[in-house]
Amino acid sequence: MDDRAFTKLLEFLNRVPSIQGAIGHGSEDDGRWWVKFEVDITSPIAWQTVQEFGHVLNYLSLDERLPTSFHPVSPPPYMNGGPDEFLSWVIECHDQEFKPGTCAKWLEGRLPNPVEDLDQWNME
């Protein structure tokens, strides 16, 4: 998969206030792809971000789920350090027909809008 296929999703993730640092991405020859990033766990919306992504990417609908999974990944904590430095999150897709740009559209349509506006993340 060409790197250009990731442009829309990477641009969207860069706008989410609690996502920090480099955003890695890649794909396999069979069309599977992944995007990996960090969530700033000191952000006031860190866990809301995780919850929103988990809802859209893992369980948007019980009957028709997206072909994506969102979950944490980490090297062994006892060899490295805590979550503020070594906890990352990954979006994985196992369906070659579901492209990263389509994933971005699903997130954009269901997360606070505009996503970079912290006031829109207010749950009260």
Buried (B, 14 or more C-beta within 10 A) or exposed (E): BEEEBBEBBBEBBEBBBBBBEEBEBEBEEEBBBBBBBBBBBEBEBBEBBBEBBBEBBBEBEEEEEBBBBBEEEBEEEEEEEEEEEBBBBBBBBBEBEBBBBBBBBBBBEBBBEEBEEEEEBEEE
